[in-house]
Amino acid sequence: MNITLALIRSIRGHVLYTHEDSSLRGADINNVILLEANLTGADLQNVNFNGSDMRYSLIAGANCQYTDFCNCILGLTNLSGSDFSHASLEKADMHKARIWGTRFDHASLYGDTSFAEAELKWCSFRNADLEGVDFRKAKVIDCDFTGANMRGVRGLNNEKLYANR
Protein backbone atom coordinates (compact mmCIF):
# COMPACT_ATOMS: atom_id res chain seq x y z
CA MET A 1 0.00 0.00 0.00
CA ASN A 2 1.36 3.42 -0.90
CA ILE A 3 1.05 6.60 1.15
CA THR A 4 -1.82 7.93 -0.97
CA LEU A 5 -3.98 4.89 -0.30
CA ALA A 6 -3.25 5.20 3.41
CA LEU A 7 -4.38 8.83 3.25
CA ILE A 8 -7.64 7.88 1.55
CA ARG A 9 -8.44 5.33 4.22
CA SER A 10 -7.67 7.71 7.05
CA ILE A 11 -9.54 10.80 5.83
CA ARG A 12 -12.83 9.45 4.53
CA GLY A 13 -15.14 12.34 3.86
CA HIS A 14 -12.42 14.98 3.78
CA VAL A 15 -10.63 16.72 0.93
CA LEU A 16 -7.97 14.58 -0.70
CA TYR A 17 -5.05 15.93 -2.69
CA THR A 18 -2.73 13.77 -4.70
CA HIS A 19 0.41 14.86 -6.51
CA GLU A 20 0.64 14.61 -10.28
CA ASP A 21 2.78 11.47 -10.09
CA SER A 22 0.44 9.74 -7.62
CA SER A 23 -0.55 6.18 -8.35
CA LEU A 24 -3.45 4.26 -6.90
CA ARG A 25 -3.14 1.63 -9.65
CA GLY A 26 -5.07 -1.51 -8.78
CA ALA A 27 -6.30 -0.30 -5.37
CA ASP A 28 -9.63 -1.49 -3.97
CA ILE A 29 -11.14 1.57 -2.30
CA ASN A 30 -14.84 1.16 -2.98
CA ASN A 31 -17.65 2.95 -1.15
CA VAL A 32 -15.52 5.88 0.04
CA ILE A 33 -16.51 9.53 0.23
CA LEU A 34 -14.01 11.74 -1.60
CA LEU A 35 -15.79 15.08 -1.86
CA GLU A 36 -13.72 17.82 -3.54
CA ALA A 37 -10.84 15.39 -4.18
CA ASN A 38 -8.03 16.65 -6.39
CA LEU A 39 -6.91 13.67 -8.47
CA THR A 40 -5.40 15.72 -11.30
CA GLY A 41 -3.02 13.64 -13.39
CA ALA A 42 -3.30 10.65 -11.04
CA ASP A 43 -2.78 7.07 -12.20
CA LEU A 44 -6.10 5.46 -11.30
CA GLN A 45 -5.85 2.53 -13.70
CA ASN A 46 -7.73 -0.56 -12.56
CA VAL A 47 -8.88 1.01 -9.27
CA ASN A 48 -12.17 -0.14 -7.74
CA PHE A 49 -14.13 2.99 -6.75
CA ASN A 50 -17.49 1.14 -6.95
CA GLY A 51 -20.19 3.00 -4.99
CA SER A 52 -17.98 5.96 -4.05
CA ASP A 53 -19.16 9.56 -3.75
CA MET A 54 -16.70 11.84 -5.57
CA ARG A 55 -18.85 14.95 -6.06
CA TYR A 56 -17.15 18.28 -6.75
CA SER A 57 -13.83 16.53 -7.49
CA LEU A 58 -11.15 17.38 -10.01
CA ILE A 59 -10.21 14.25 -11.94
CA ALA A 60 -8.61 16.02 -14.91
CA GLY A 61 -5.85 14.46 -16.99
CA ALA A 62 -6.08 11.21 -15.01
CA ASN A 63 -5.47 7.68 -16.28
CA CYS A 64 -8.75 5.92 -15.47
CA GLN A 65 -8.38 3.01 -17.88
CA TYR A 66 -10.05 -0.23 -16.75
CA THR A 67 -11.24 1.52 -13.58
CA ASP A 68 -14.52 0.62 -11.84
CA PHE A 69 -16.71 3.69 -11.29
CA CYS A 70 -19.99 1.70 -11.19
CA ASN A 71 -22.64 3.28 -8.95
CA CYS A 72 -20.37 6.28 -8.30
CA ILE A 73 -21.58 9.83 -7.79
CA LEU A 74 -19.41 12.02 -10.03
CA GLY A 75 -21.80 14.96 -10.27
CA LEU A 76 -20.33 18.44 -10.60
CA THR A 77 -16.86 16.99 -11.22
CA ASN A 78 -14.29 18.04 -13.80
CA LEU A 79 -13.28 14.94 -15.79
CA SER A 80 -11.57 16.87 -18.60
CA GLY A 81 -8.63 15.32 -20.41
CA SER A 82 -8.91 11.99 -18.58
CA ASP A 83 -8.84 8.57 -20.21
CA PHE A 84 -11.73 6.28 -19.19
CA SER A 85 -11.06 3.73 -21.96
CA HIS A 86 -12.33 0.26 -21.02
CA ALA A 87 -13.64 1.65 -17.70
CA SER A 88 -16.87 0.48 -16.06
CA LEU A 89 -19.26 3.33 -15.36
CA GLU A 90 -22.58 1.51 -15.13
CA LYS A 91 -25.12 3.50 -13.12
CA ALA A 92 -22.61 6.32 -12.55
CA ASP A 93 -24.09 9.77 -11.96
CA MET A 94 -22.16 12.48 -13.83
CA HIS A 95 -24.86 15.15 -13.86
CA LYS A 96 -23.59 18.68 -14.39
CA ALA A 97 -20.01 17.42 -14.85
CA ARG A 98 -17.53 19.24 -17.08
CA ILE A 99 -16.10 16.70 -19.51
CA TRP A 100 -13.85 18.13 -22.24
CA GLY A 101 -11.44 16.10 -24.37
CA THR A 102 -12.13 12.92 -22.41
CA ARG A 103 -11.92 9.37 -23.79
CA PHE A 104 -14.57 6.74 -23.02
CA ASP A 105 -13.52 4.35 -25.81
CA HIS A 106 -14.71 0.76 -25.21
CA ALA A 107 -16.13 1.83 -21.84
CA SER A 108 -19.25 0.27 -20.29
CA LEU A 109 -21.75 2.99 -19.42
CA TYR A 110 -25.02 1.13 -19.93
CA GLY A 111 -27.92 1.11 -17.52
CA ASP A 112 -28.89 4.17 -15.59
CA THR A 113 -25.68 6.11 -16.19
CA SER A 114 -26.43 9.83 -16.31
CA PHE A 115 -24.76 12.72 -18.11
CA ALA A 116 -27.85 14.88 -17.51
CA GLU A 117 -27.01 18.59 -17.74
CA ALA A 118 -23.31 17.76 -18.23
CA GLU A 119 -21.06 19.64 -20.62
CA LEU A 120 -19.35 17.21 -23.03
CA LYS A 121 -17.00 18.67 -25.60
CA TRP A 122 -14.51 16.88 -27.88
CA CYS A 123 -15.08 13.53 -26.15
CA SER A 124 -14.61 10.10 -27.69
CA PHE A 125 -17.08 7.29 -27.06
CA ARG A 126 -15.75 4.96 -29.79
CA ASN A 127 -17.16 1.45 -29.39
CA ALA A 128 -18.56 2.29 -25.95
CA ASP A 129 -21.68 0.60 -24.59
CA LEU A 130 -24.10 3.48 -24.00
CA GLU A 131 -27.32 1.49 -23.92
CA GLY A 132 -29.91 3.42 -21.89
CA VAL A 133 -27.57 6.29 -20.93
CA ASP A 134 -29.23 9.60 -20.04
CA PHE A 135 -27.93 12.68 -21.90
CA ARG A 136 -31.02 14.82 -21.26
CA LYS A 137 -30.25 18.55 -21.13
CA ALA A 138 -26.55 17.77 -21.68
CA LYS A 139 -24.51 20.06 -23.90
CA VAL A 140 -22.81 17.69 -26.36
CA ILE A 141 -20.37 19.29 -28.82
CA ASP A 142 -18.10 17.52 -31.32
CA CYS A 143 -18.15 14.13 -29.61
CA ASP A 144 -17.29 10.92 -31.48
CA PHE A 145 -19.77 8.05 -31.06
CA THR A 146 -18.35 5.83 -33.85
CA GLY A 147 -19.28 2.19 -33.26
CA ALA A 148 -20.98 2.92 -29.92
CA ASN A 149 -24.06 1.00 -28.82
CA MET A 150 -26.65 3.79 -28.74
CA ARG A 151 -29.73 1.63 -28.12
CA GLY A 152 -32.17 3.36 -25.77
CA VAL A 153 -29.99 6.46 -25.25
CA ARG A 154 -32.07 9.36 -23.92
CA GLY A 155 -31.55 13.01 -24.78
CA LEU A 156 -29.43 12.63 -27.93
CA ASN A 157 -30.70 12.94 -31.46
CA ASN A 158 -28.99 13.23 -34.83
CA GLU A 159 -29.15 17.02 -34.70
CA LYS A 160 -27.36 17.08 -31.34
CA LEU A 161 -24.82 14.41 -32.36
CA TYR A 162 -23.65 16.31 -35.40
CA ALA A 163 -23.90 19.88 -34.12
CA ASN A 164 -20.90 22.12 -34.77
CA ARG A 165 -19.17 19.64 -37.10
Secondary structure, 3 states (H helix, E strand, C coil): CCHHHHHHHHCCCCCCECCCCCECCCCECCCCECCCCECCCCECCCCECCCCECCCCECCCCECCCCECCCCECCCCECCCCECCCCECCCCECCCCEEECCECCCCECCCCCECCCCEEECCECCCCECCCCECCCCEEECCECCCCECCCCECCCHHHHCCCC
